[in-house]
């Protein structure tokens, strides 16, 4: 019993070694995505006449930048973007065309995922669609 008591006392006094937080390794050569703007305001546009916004994406890193996905928040916005890698120091455009079918104010999101960051980048297009003016009947 004395041996057991001594064993418990010795082990109770041993401090647990604190664990070190995991260190994040940052790749200094990784691609870096930089957009020229995050919001494109069309202002007032006429109903039924599609409008296109261009977002310029530049790779400010040293390794190739890939656009993994680009998704619009609704089917009223058509996207076009390069499937090719964007080399260091080079740029590519993401085109977002809004169909302007519905009258009124709008704000649409374009979510872009790249290999530069696990977090997606959200671009926006916005504006107000004005109703078509009725032509007088002759």
Secondary structure, DSSP 8 states (H G I E B T S, - for coil): -HHHHHHHHHHHTS-------------TT---EEES-SEEEEEEEETT--EEEEEEEEE-SSS-B-EEEEEESSTTEEEEE--S-B-TT-EEEEEEEE---S-EEEEEEEEEEETTEEEEEEEEEEEEEE--------
